[in-house]
Each structure stands twice: as structure tokens, then as C-alpha cells.
Amino acid sequence: MLHSEETIESGTINQEPPPPQRRVTIEKTVVIIVVIAALKAAHSVVLPLVFALFLVAIFFPLHNRLQNYMRRGFATAVTILILLTALAIVGAILWASGRSVVERLPVYAEEFNHYASVVESYGIDIPGYGSDVEEANGESTITLDPETLLEVVPLIAGATGLIMLIFSYLILSLLEFDDYADRVQKILPANQGHRWLDIARQVSNDFQSYIVVRTLIGLISGIAVSTAAWLVGLEFAFVWGLLSFFLSYIPIFGSIIALLLPLLIPLAQFDQVQQVVFAFVALIAIRATLGTFVDPMLQGKFLKPTPLTVLLSVTFWGWLWGVAGAFIGVPLTILLVIICRQFQQTQWIAVLLADGEQE
């Protein structure tokens, strides 16, 4: 009997070892799985670091310019002060807008319950709505019992610790960024050190360009939506513009969500059908104009994630790190795409995940 691939020795069958390429593929797959599991397990440490790196990418050009006029420590302090001022302004606006929205919620709930009762009259059951919804004199009250307070305090403490950790990472990264560049040159040979630093600068510049473009698109979108909502007399026009700005960092699906939410308000606010239709047409026209002309003009030939990539990014990073991961999922994926474009072995990943010129 002939055995071409197997030989029987001492009652056992010896199989040929798998080829080297297959072993490398298996090893890479195992490494990827281990890295993903580690990122999920260490999310409390990794997520603040990722947010801090995003802030570094956004504010480092400002920090670098300030260093031309003052010492690094003062430049870092001024950068952090500017960031805190911007966050304080946005927080104050959100707080004031949120209070206004909460005060109007009972009115909106009453109107939507009316629509739900009409729908239920046709035999369609809508859970949570209808004539059986209890109202308390048209007012909503919020009470905090001791048990609720005990649940809220840890959440506030956790959020505070998370914010402090993010700012700690940010401050130290800004202070030690130039030192790390010198350390890389000392660790690696001269030619390798310069090569890796050039790649890091290229990745940083491309990612900063992406963030700047998405921020500009968000500003135009927010201003346009706020203006359109104000012109048609829609309540909380600024809130819808602010929502459109933040959701612009999630291409395609963010725009859809930013359009659907304000479309619900005319149903509860306006009594005449003409006003509702006019508000619908105005908001949809603004969104269509932005998506058809403004976004492509500003983004040009820069990286544009495909719709499937956007959905997978939001789903994967949301599963990995929750709501925060879903919010930064698309920019984080774009960062990985930019890194993959720098190496010939991984350029196919960039081509697969995003449209744009391949380097």
C-alpha cells in the first residue's frame, strides 16, 4: 500500500505539518481575537485614552502654534483652558436647551397620545400610548428617593473620574509629544526612526484633515438646520442644529437620525396641516441639499467610508465600548484606514473600507 502524504509508523499516523503561510494566518487570527478581547476587558482604561488621542489630534495644531510664542507648559495650559471654555459654553447651552425641552415634554406627550388614540381606533395597538396613558394635570414631576440617589451618585462619580482621566491623558500627551519623537529616533536606527516618524506625521495630518472636514460639514449642517427650523417657526431650532452638528461625525446614518427627530416636532407643535407639510419640506430639502452638494464638495476625494463600513463601525465599536464607542466608531475606523494606507501589505483593507485615492 502506498502512502503519498501519510506514513504509518509504530501504529500511528504522522501527518505533514500545515504550511508556513497557514500557520501565520492562524497566528494573526488568534492575535486579533486576543486584542479585541483585551480592548473590551480594559475599556475603562483604553476608552479614555482613545478620547484623549482624538482631542490631541484636534488641538495639537493649536498647541504647536502656541509653542512658537511661549513655553510648552504655558502652551498646554492655554490649550486646555480653550478646550474647557468651549466645553463650558456647549454644556451651558445643552443644559438650558434640555430644561426647555423637558418643560415641553408633557405637551408633546399629550399630542402624540392623541395621534396614537386615532391610530388605535383603526384596531392598531401601540404599546405605551393611547387613551389609557395617565396624566398628572399636564405636568411631569421628578422625584429622587434615597434608593434612586444611591444609584445616581456612583454614575456621577464614575463620569467624573472618566473625565479627569481623559484630561490627564490629554495634558501628558501634549506635554510629552515632542519627547516621544526624540525617544523613537534614539531607540530605532537613524533611517528607521525617520521613516516611522514620517508615517506617524502623515497619519496625524490625514486624520486631522478628516476631523477638520467633518467639523466644517457639521457646522454648516447645524447652522442650516437651525436656520430652517427657525424660519418655519419650529421650537428648539438651536437644539436641532446642535444635534445635527454632533451627529455629522457619523456619516449617512447620523444625518438620517438628525433629520427624523426634528420631523416629529411639527406634528405636536402645529395645528394646521399646511404648517406641518411646510416644516417637513423645509427640513428634508435642507438635508437633501447638504447631502447632495455640500458634503461631496467639502469632502472631495478624501476618504469617504462606505455605508456598510459606517454601519459595521457603529455596531462593532458600540458592542466593544457602548454608546461612547458607537459615537467615535466611524472616526476610529477612518483612523485605522489611514494607517492601513501607509503600508503596502494593508492597503487592500483601506480600499475595502473606504472610497478615496489610494496612495
PAMAR-613025 format. One line per 2 residues: their letters; for each residue x, y, z of N, C-alpha, C. Coordinates in steps of 0.05 Angstrom, whole numbers, plus 5000, padded with zeros to 4 digits. Layout:
A> X/Y/Z/X/Y/Z/X/Y/Z  ...;
This chain:
ML> 5017/4976/5000/5000/5000/5000/5018/5025/5000  5010/5045/4983/5026/5069/4981/5014/5091/4997;
HS> 5030/5106/5010/5021/5130/5025/5037/5154/5015  5023/5171/5001/5037/5195/4990/5040/5217/5010;
EE> 5019/5221/5027/5020/5244/5046/5022/5234/5075  5017/5209/5081/5018/5199/5108/5035/5174/5109;
TI> 5048/5170/5131/5064/5146/5135/5056/5135/5162  5054/5109/5163/5046/5095/5187/5071/5084/5201;
ES> 5076/5095/5225/5100/5086/5240/5090/5078/5268  5097/5053/5275/5091/5043/5302/5061/5046/5309;
GT> 5044/5041/5289/5015/5041/5294/5003/5069/5295  5018/5090/5289/5007/5117/5290/5010/5129/5262;
IN> 4993/5149/5256/4993/5163/5230/5005/5190/5234  5027/5195/5220/5040/5221/5221/5031/5239/5198;
QE> 5019/5261/5204/5010/5279/5183/5031/5301/5179  5032/5311/5154/5051/5333/5149/5041/5358/5163;
PP> 5060/5374/5173/5053/5399/5187/5040/5418/5167  5022/5436/5177/5010/5456/5159/5031/5474/5147;
PP> 5026/5484/5123/5046/5501/5110/5050/5527/5127  5074/5540/5123/5080/5564/5140/5060/5586/5136;
QR> 5049/5590/5112/5030/5611/5107/5005/5607/5123  4996/5582/5125/4972/5576/5140/4976/5581/5170;
RV> 5000/5574/5180/5006/5578/5208/5007/5608/5214  5018/5624/5196/5018/5653/5201/4990/5664/5201;
TI> 4973/5655/5184/4945/5664/5183/4931/5657/5209  4935/5633/5219/4922/5625/5244/4933/5642/5267;
EK> 4959/5647/5267/4971/5663/5289/4960/5691/5288  4957/5703/5265/4946/5730/5263/4917/5731/5272;
TV> 4901/5711/5265/4874/5710/5274/4872/5708/5304  4889/5692/5316/4889/5690/5346/4897/5716/5358;
VI> 4917/5730/5347/4926/5755/5358/4903/5776/5356  4889/5777/5334/4866/5796/5331/4845/5791/5352;
IV> 4838/5765/5356/4817/5758/5375/4826/5766/5404  4852/5761/5410/4862/5768/5436/4862/5798/5440;
VI> 4869/5813/5419/4870/5843/5421/4842/5853/5426  4822/5843/5411/4794/5852/5414/4784/5846/5442;
AA> 4790/5822/5452/4782/5815/5479/4795/5833/5500  4820/5839/5496/4835/5857/5514/4823/5885/5514;
LK> 4816/5895/5490/4804/5922/5488/4777/5923/5502  4762/5902/5500/4736/5901/5513/4739/5899/5543;
AA> 4758/5883/5552/4762/5879/5581/4773/5904/5594  4791/5918/5579/4804/5942/5591/4791/5968/5581;
HS> 4765/5967/5575/4752/5991/5564/4754/6015/5583  4753/6010/5609/4754/6032/5628/4780/6048/5627;
VV> 4801/6036/5617/4827/6049/5614/4832/6058/5585  4825/6040/5566/4831/6046/5538/4813/6068/5527;
LP> 4787/6067/5534/4769/6087/5523/4776/6116/5529  4783/6122/5554/4793/6150/5559/4818/6157/5544;
LV> 4835/6137/5540/4860/6143/5524/4853/6149/5495  4834/6134/5484/4825/6138/5456/4813/6166/5454;
FA> 4795/6174/5472/4784/6201/5472/4805/6222/5474  4825/6217/5491/4846/6237/5494/4863/6239/5468;
LF> 4868/6217/5455/4882/6218/5429/4867/6233/5408  4840/6230/5408/4823/6246/5390/4826/6276/5396;
LV> 4826/6283/5421/4829/6311/5428/4857/6321/5421  4877/6304/5424/4904/6312/5417/4905/6317/5387;
AI> 4893/6300/5371/4893/6304/5342/4879/6330/5334  4859/6338/5349/4844/6362/5343/4859/6387/5352;
FF> 4870/6386/5376/4881/6410/5388/4912/6412/5386  4925/6392/5376/4954/6394/5374/4964/6416/5355;
PL> 4951/6420/5332/4960/6443/5315/4959/6470/5330  4938/6474/5346/4937/6499/5362/4959/6499/5383;
HN> 4964/6476/5396/4985/6474/5416/5012/6479/5403  5016/6469/5379/5042/6472/5366/5047/6501/5358;
RL> 5026/6515/5350/5029/6544/5343/5034/6560/5368  5021/6553/5390/5025/6569/5415/5054/6565/5425;
QN> 5066/6542/5419/5094/6538/5428/5114/6556/5414  5105/6568/5392/5123/6587/5379/5125/6614/5394;
YM> 5106/6618/5412/5106/6644/5427/5110/6641/5457  5108/6616/5467/5111/6612/5495/5122/6585/5501;
RR> 5129/6580/5526/5139/6554/5534/5118/6532/5531  5127/6507/5530/5109/6484/5526/5088/6482/5548;
GF> 5096/6486/5573/5076/6484/5594/5055/6505/5593  5062/6530/5586/5042/6551/5583/5024/6546/5559;
AT> 5036/6535/5537/5020/6529/5513/5000/6507/5520  5008/6487/5536/4989/6466/5544/4967/6478/5561;
AV> 4974/6495/5580/4954/6507/5597/4934/6524/5581  4943/6539/5562/4925/6555/5546/4907/6537/5529;
TI> 4918/6516/5518/4902/6497/5502/4880/6484/5518  4887/6475/5542/4867/6463/5560/4846/6484/5568;
LI> 4855/6509/5573/4836/6530/5580/4816/6535/5557  4826/6535/5533/4808/6539/5510/4788/6516/5507;
LL> 4798/6492/5511/4781/6468/5510/4759/6469/5531  4767/6476/5556/4748/6478/5578/4727/6500/5573;
TA> 4736/6522/5562/4717/6544/5556/4697/6535/5535  4706/6522/5514/4688/6512/5494/4668/6492/5505;
LA> 4678/6473/5522/4661/6453/5534/4640/6466/5553  4649/6487/5568/4631/6501/5586/4609/6515/5571;
IV> 4615/6527/5549/4595/6541/5533/4575/6521/5521  4585/6499/5510/4568/6478/5499/4551/6466/5521;
GA> 4563/6461/5544/4548/6449/5567/4526/6467/5576  4531/6493/5578/4511/6512/5587/4488/6513/5567;
IL> 4495/6513/5541/4474/6513/5521/4457/6488/5522  4470/6465/5525/4456/6440/5527/4438/6439/5551;
WA> 4448/6449/5574/4432/6449/5599/4407/6466/5595  4410/6490/5585/4388/6508/5581/4368/6497/5561;
SG> 4378/6486/5539/4361/6474/5519/4347/6449/5530  4361/6433/5545/4349/6409/5557/4326/6415/5576;
RS> 4330/6436/5592/4308/6445/5610/4284/6454/5595  4288/6468/5573/4265/6477/5557/4251/6454/5544;
VV> 4266/6434/5535/4253/6411/5523/4238/6395/5544  4249/6392/5568/4235/6377/5589/4209/6391/5597;
ER> 4209/6417/5597/4185/6432/5604/4163/6428/5584  4170/6423/5559/4150/6419/5538/4143/6391/5533;
LP> 4156/6372/5546/4150/6344/5542/4121/6336/5548  4109/6346/5570/4081/6338/5575/4062/6347/5552;
VY> 4068/6370/5540/4051/6379/5518/4055/6361/5494  4080/6354/5488/4085/6336/5465/4073/6309/5470;
AE> 4075/6299/5495/4064/6273/5502/4034/6272/5497  4020/6294/5505/3991/6296/5501/3984/6295/5472;
EF> 3999/6309/5455/3993/6310/5427/3998/6282/5414  4020/6270/5421/4026/6244/5409/4007/6222/5419;
NH> 3997/6225/5444/3977/6207/5453/3951/6210/5438  3945/6234/5429/3922/6239/5413/3924/6225/5386;
YA> 3948/6228/5373/3953/6214/5348/3951/6184/5352  3962/6174/5374/3962/6145/5379/3934/6135/5383;
SV> 3917/6151/5396/3889/6142/5400/3874/6140/5374  3881/6158/5355/3869/6157/5328/3877/6132/5314;
VE> 3903/6125/5316/3913/6101/5304/3901/6076/5316  3898/6076/5343/3886/6053/5357/3857/6050/5350;
SY> 3843/6072/5341/3815/6069/5334/3811/6052/5309  3833/6048/5293/3832/6031/5270/3841/6003/5277;
GI> 3843/5996/5302/3850/5969/5310/3879/5963/5312  3896/5984/5311/3925/5980/5312/3934/5987/5341;
DI> 3946/5968/5354/3954/5972/5382/3982/5984/5383  3985/6006/5398/4011/6019/5401/4017/6018/5431;
PG> 4036/6001/5439/4042/5998/5468/4053/6025/5479  4044/6032/5502/4054/6056/5516/4039/6081/5509;
YG> 4021/6080/5489/4006/6103/5481/3976/6098/5482  3960/6118/5476/3931/6114/5475/3917/6128/5498;
SD> 3891/6122/5500/3875/6135/5520/3880/6126/5548  3894/6103/5551/3899/6092/5577/3924/6104/5591;
VE> 3937/6123/5577/3961/6135/5588/3952/6155/5609  3963/6153/5633/3956/6170/5655/3971/6196/5653;
EA> 3957/6218/5660/3969/6244/5661/3966/6256/5688  3984/6273/5696/3983/6286/5722/3980/6316/5718;
NG> 3955/6324/5711/3949/6353/5707/3968/6366/5686  3977/6349/5667/3994/6361/5646/4022/6368/5655;
ES> 4029/6359/5678/4056/6366/5688/4071/6340/5695  4097/6342/5690/4115/6319/5696/4131/6325/5721;
TI> 4131/6307/5739/4146/6311/5764/4168/6290/5766  4190/6299/5777/4214/6281/5780/4220/6281/5810;
TL> 4220/6257/5821/4226/6254/5849/4250/6237/5853  4266/6243/5873/4290/6227/5878/4288/6216/5907;
DP> 4282/6190/5908/4282/6177/5934/4310/6168/5941  4315/6160/5965/4342/6152/5973/4354/6130/5956;
ET> 4338/6111/5948/4348/6089/5932/4357/6099/5904  4341/6117/5892/4349/6128/5867/4374/6145/5869;
LL> 4377/6160/5891/4400/6176/5896/4425/6159/5899  4422/6136/5912/4445/6118/5915/4454/6106/5888;
EV> 4435/6104/5869/4442/6094/5842/4455/6116/5825  4446/6141/5830/4456/6163/5813/4484/6171/5821;
VP> 4490/6171/5847/4516/6180/5857/4539/6165/5845  4539/6138/5844/4561/6124/5831/4564/6131/5801;
LI> 4542/6136/5787/4544/6143/5759/4558/6170/5756  4551/6189/5774/4564/6215/5772/4593/6213/5779;
AG> 4599/6197/5800/4627/6193/5807/4643/6180/5785  4631/6160/5772/4645/6147/5750/4650/6165/5727;
AT> 4630/6182/5720/4633/6201/5698/4654/6221/5704  4655/6231/5729/4675/6250/5738/4703/6238/5736;
GL> 4706/6213/5745/4732/6200/5743/4741/6196/5714  4721/6189/5697/4728/6185/5668/4737/6211/5656;
IM> 4724/6233/5662/4731/6259/5651/4759/6268/5661  4765/6263/5686/4791/6270/5697/4813/6253/5684;
LI> 4807/6228/5679/4827/6210/5667/4832/6219/5638  4811/6227/5623/4815/6237/5596/4833/6262/5595;
FS> 4827/6281/5614/4843/6305/5614/4871/6300/5623  4875/6280/5641/4903/6273/5649/4918/6262/5625;
YL> 4906/6244/5610/4919/6234/5586/4925/6256/5566  4906/6274/5563/4909/6296/5544/4932/6315/5551;
IL> 4933/6322/5577/4954/6341/5586/4982/6328/5583  4984/6303/5592/5010/6290/5590/5018/6285/5561;
SL> 4999/6279/5544/5005/6274/5515/5016/6299/5502  5003/6322/5508/5012/6347/5497/5040/6355/5507;
LE> 5044/6350/5533/5070/6358/5545/5093/6341/5535  5088/6315/5530/5109/6296/5524/5110/6288/5494;
FD> 5094/6300/5477/5093/6291/5449/5120/6294/5436  5133/6317/5438/5159/6322/5425/5180/6303/5437;
DY> 5178/6298/5463/5198/6280/5475/5196/6252/5464  5171/6242/5459/5168/6215/5448/5181/6214/5420;
AD> 5179/6235/5404/5191/6235/5378/5222/6232/5380  5234/6245/5400/5262/6242/5404/5269/6214/5414;
RV> 5252/6203/5431/5258/6176/5441/5256/6155/5419  5237/6158/5400/5235/6139/5378/5260/6140/5361;
QK> 5271/6164/5356/5295/6166/5340/5319/6154/5354  5320/6155/5381/5342/6143/5396/5340/6112/5397;
IL> 5315/6102/5398/5311/6073/5400/5317/6059/5374  5306/6070/5352/5309/6057/5326/5333/6068/5311;
PA> 5343/6053/5291/5365/6063/5274/5356/6089/5261  5376/6104/5251/5370/6131/5240/5350/6130/5218;
NQ> 5354/6112/5198/5336/6111/5176/5308/6101/5184  5307/6081/5202/5281/6071/5211/5266/6091/5228;
GH> 5281/6105/5245/5268/6125/5262/5254/6147/5246  5269/6158/5226/5257/6179/5210/5233/6168/5194;
RW> 5235/6143/5184/5213/6131/5169/5188/6129/5185  5190/6119/5210/5167/6115/5227/5155/6142/5236;
LD> 5172/6162/5240/5163/6188/5248/5148/6201/5224  5158/6197/5200/5145/6208/5176/5117/6195/5173;
IA> 5116/6169/5177/5090/6155/5176/5071/6166/5197  5081/6170/5221/5064/6180/5243/5054/6208/5236;
RQ> 5071/6225/5225/5063/6252/5218/5042/6251/5196  5046/6234/5176/5027/6232/5154/5000/6222/5164;
VS> 5000/6202/5181/4975/6193/5193/4961/6215/5209  4977/6229/5225/4966/6251/5241/4954/6273/5224;
ND> 4968/6280/5202/4959/6302/5185/4933/6293/5170  4932/6268/5160/4909/6259/5146/4885/6257/5165;
FQ> 4889/6248/5189/4867/6246/5208/4857/6274/5217  4876/6292/5221/4868/6319/5228/4852/6332/5205;
SY> 4860/6326/5180/4845/6336/5157/4817/6325/5157  4814/6299/5163/4788/6287/5164/4770/6300/5186;
IV> 4782/6304/5209/4767/6316/5231/4759/6344/5224  4777/6359/5212/4770/6387/5204/4748/6387/5184;
VR> 4749/6369/5164/4728/6369/5144/4701/6361/5156  4701/6341/5173/4676/6332/5186/4665/6354/5204;
TL> 4683/6368/5218/4674/6390/5235/4662/6413/5219  4675/6420/5196/4664/6440/5179/4637/6432/5167;
IG> 4635/6407/5159/4609/6397/5149/4588/6399/5171  4596/6392/5196/4577/6393/5219/4568/6422/5224;
LI> 4587/6441/5223/4580/6469/5228/4560/6479/5207  4566/6473/5182/4547/6482/5160/4520/6469/5164;
SG> 4521/6443/5170/4495/6428/5174/4480/6439/5197  4494/6444/5220/4480/6455/5243/4468/6482/5239;
IA> 4483/6500/5226/4473/6527/5220/4449/6526/5201  4451/6509/5180/4430/6507/5161/4404/6496/5173;
VS> 4407/6475/5189/4383/6463/5202/4371/6482/5222  4387/6495/5238/4377/6515/5257/4362/6538/5243;
TA> 4374/6547/5221/4362/6569/5206/4335/6561/5194  4334/6537/5182/4310/6527/5170/4288/6523/5191;
AW> 4296/6511/5214/4276/6507/5236/4266/6533/5247  4283/6553/5249/4275/6579/5259/4256/6593/5239;
LV> 4262/6590/5213/4245/6603/5193/4217/6592/5192  4214/6566/5196/4188/6553/5195/4174/6555/5222;
GL> 4187/6567/5242/4175/6570/5269/4176/6546/5286  4195/6528/5281/4197/6503/5297/4211/6509/5323;
EF> 4200/6498/5345/4212/6502/5371/4239/6488/5373  4256/6500/5391/4282/6489/5396/4299/6486/5371;
AF> 4299/6507/5355/4314/6507/5330/4344/6503/5335  4354/6516/5356/4383/6513/5362/4389/6484/5370;
VW> 4372/6471/5384/4376/6444/5393/4379/6425/5369  4362/6429/5349/4364/6411/5325/4389/6417/5310;
GL> 4398/6442/5309/4423/6448/5296/4447/6436/5310  4446/6437/5337/4468/6425/5353/4468/6395/5350;
LS> 4445/6383/5349/4443/6354/5345/4454/6346/5318  4448/6362/5297/4458/6357/5271/4488/6359/5270;
FF> 4499/6378/5285/4528/6382/5285/4542/6357/5297  4533/6348/5320/4546/6325/5333/4542/6299/5317;
LS> 4519/6295/5305/4514/6271/5290/4528/6271/5263  4539/6294/5255/4553/6295/5229/4578/6278/5230;
YI> 4588/6272/5254/4612/6255/5256/4606/6226/5250  4580/6219/5247/4572/6192/5239/4559/6196/5211;
PI> 4575/6193/5190/4564/6198/5163/4540/6180/5157  4523/6190/5140/4499/6176/5129/4478/6172/5151;
FG> 4483/6153/5170/4463/6147/5190/4459/6169/5210  4480/6184/5216/4477/6207/5234/4459/6228/5222;
SI> 4462/6232/5195/4445/6252/5182/4416/6243/5182  4411/6217/5179/4384/6207/5180/4371/6211/5207;
IA> 4386/6205/5228/4376/6209/5256/4371/6238/5261  4389/6255/5252/4387/6284/5256/4363/6296/5241;
LL> 4354/6282/5220/4330/6291/5206/4304/6280/5218  4304/6255/5227/4279/6243/5236/4270/6256/5262;
LP> 4288/6262/5281/4279/6273/5307/4264/6299/5305  4275/6320/5290/4260/6345/5288/4235/6342/5271;
LL> 4233/6321/5254/4208/6318/5239/4185/6310/5256  4190/6300/5281/4168/6292/5299/4155/6317/5312;
IP> 4170/6338/5315/4161/6362/5330/4138/6376/5316  4138/6380/5289/4116/6394/5276/4089/6381/5281;
LA> 4089/6354/5284/4064/6340/5289/4051/6348/5316  4069/6354/5336/4059/6361/5362/4056/6391/5366;
QF> 4070/6407/5349/4070/6436/5353/4049/6450/5337  4046/6443/5312/4028/6458/5294/4001/6445/5293;
DQ> 3981/6462/5290/3953/6453/5288/3944/6450/5259  3955/6466/5241/3947/6465/5213/3965/6446/5197;
VQ> 3952/6432/5179/3967/6412/5163/3988/6426/5145  3980/6451/5135/3999/6465/5117/4025/6471/5131;
QV> 4024/6478/5157/4048/6484/5172/4065/6459/5175  4053/6437/5181/4067/6412/5184/4081/6404/5158;
VF> 4066/6406/5136/4078/6398/5110/4101/6417/5103  4097/6443/5108/4118/6463/5102/4143/6457/5118;
AF> 4140/6451/5143/4163/6444/5160/4177/6419/5150  4161/6398/5143/4173/6374/5132/4189/6380/5107;
VA> 4178/6395/5088/4191/6401/5062/4216/6417/5067  4215/6436/5085/4239/6453/5090/4262/6436/5101;
LI> 4257/6420/5122/4278/6404/5134/4289/6383/5115  4271/6370/5100/4281/6349/5081/4297/6362/5058;
AI> 4288/6386/5049/4303/6400/5028/4331/6408/5037  4333/6418/5062/4359/6425/5073/4377/6401/5074;
RA> 4367/6379/5085/4383/6355/5087/4391/6344/5060  4373/6345/5040/4379/6335/5014/4401/6352/5000;
TL> 4399/6378/5004/4418/6397/4993/4446/6392/5005  4447/6389/5031/4472/6384/5045/4485/6358/5035;
GT> 4468/6336/5034/4479/6310/5027/4487/6308/4997  4473/6324/4980/4478/6321/4951/4500/6340/4942;
FV> 4502/6364/4953/4521/6384/4943/4543/6391/4963  4535/6398/4987/4555/6409/5006/4575/6388/5015;
DP> 4565/6365/5024/4583/6344/5034/4603/6335/5013  4594/6328/4989/4614/6319/4968/4634/6341/4961;
ML> 4625/6367/4961/4642/6389/4953/4664/6393/4974  4657/6391/5000/4677/6395/5021/4695/6371/5024;
QG> 4684/6347/5022/4699/6323/5027/4717/6316/5003  4708/6324/4979/4724/6319/4955/4732/6290/4951;
KF> 4758/6287/4946/4768/6260/4942/4780/6248/4967  4775/6261/4990/4785/6250/5015/4770/6224/5023;
LK> 4780/6210/5042/4768/6185/5050/4738/6188/5056  4722/6171/5044/4693/6170/5050/4686/6141/5056;
PT> 4678/6135/5081/4670/6108/5088/4645/6099/5073  4644/6075/5064/4621/6064/5051/4598/6061/5072;
PL> 4573/6060/5063/4551/6056/5082/4554/6031/5099  4563/6009/5087/4567/5985/5102/4589/5988/5123;
TV> 4610/6003/5116/4631/6008/5135/4621/6024/5159  4604/6045/5153/4593/6061/5174/4576/6044/5193;
LL> 4559/6027/5182/4542/6010/5198/4558/5991/5215  4578/5978/5203/4595/5959/5217/4611/5974/5239;
SV> 4620/5998/5233/4636/6013/5252/4620/6019/5277  4596/6030/5272/4578/6037/5295/4571/6012/5311;
TF> 4565/5990/5297/4557/5965/5310/4580/5953/5326  4604/5951/5313/4626/5938/5327/4637/5954/5350;
WG> 4642/5980/5346/4653/5996/5368/4632/6001/5389  4606/6001/5382/4585/6003/5402/4584/5978/5419;
WL> 4587/5955/5406/4589/5930/5422/4613/5929/5440  4635/5941/5430/4660/5939/5445/4660/5958/5468;
WG> 4651/5983/5464/4653/6004/5485/4627/6019/5491  4605/6008/5482/4579/6021/5489/4573/6045/5472;
VA> 4557/6064/5483/4549/6088/5468/4572/6105/5460  4592/6108/5477/4616/6123/5471/4631/6111/5447;
GA> 4633/6085/5446/4646/6072/5424/4630/6075/5398  4603/6075/5399/4587/6079/5375/4591/6107/5364;
FI> 4594/6127/5383/4597/6155/5374/4624/6159/5360  4645/6148/5370/4672/6152/5357/4679/6129/5339;
GV> 4660/6111/5334/4667/6087/5318/4676/6094/5289  4662/6112/5276/4669/6119/5248/4696/6134/5247;
PL> 4701/6155/5263/4727/6167/5263/4750/6148/5269  4744/6129/5288/4765/6110/5295/4770/6091/5272;
TI> 4750/6083/5258/4754/6066/5235/4769/6080/5213  4762/6106/5209/4777/6122/5189/4807/6124/5197;
LL> 4812/6126/5223/4840/6127/5232/4854/6101/5224  4841/6078/5229/4853/6053/5221/4857/6051/5191;
VI> 4838/6061/5176/4841/6061/5146/4865/6078/5138  4868/6101/5150/4891/6118/5144/4917/6104/5150;
IC> 4918/6090/5172/4942/6075/5179/4948/6053/5159  4926/6039/5151/4930/6017/5132/4939/6027/5105;
RQ> 4933/6052/5098/4941/6063/5072/4971/6067/5071  4984/6069/5094/5013/6075/5095/5030/6051/5089;
FQ> 5019/6027/5088/5035/6002/5085/5023/5987/5061  5040/5977/5044/5031/5963/5020/5016/5938/5027;
QT> 5024/5924/5049/5011/5899/5056/4982/5902/5065  4975/5926/5074/4949/5931/5085/4932/5951/5069;
QW> 4942/5959/5046/4927/5979/5030/4900/5967/5021  4899/5941/5018/4874/5929/5008/4851/5933/5029;
IA> 4859/5935/5055/4839/5940/5076/4827/5968/5073  4845/5987/5067/4835/6015/5063/4817/6017/5039;
VL> 4824/6003/5017/4807/6003/4993/4780/5990/4999  4780/5970/5015/4755/5955/5021/4737/5971/5039;
LA> 4747/5987/5057/4731/6000/5077/4723/6028/5069  4737/6042/5052/4731/6070/5046/4737/6076/5017;
DG> 4722/6095/5006/4728/6105/4980/4748/6128/4982  4763/6131/4961/4783/6152/4961/4808/6143/4946;
EQ> 4826/6162/4941/4850/6156/4927/4869/6139/4943  4880/6118/4931/4899/6101/4945/4927/6111/4939;
E> 4942/6114/4960/4970/6124/4958/4989/6101/4949;
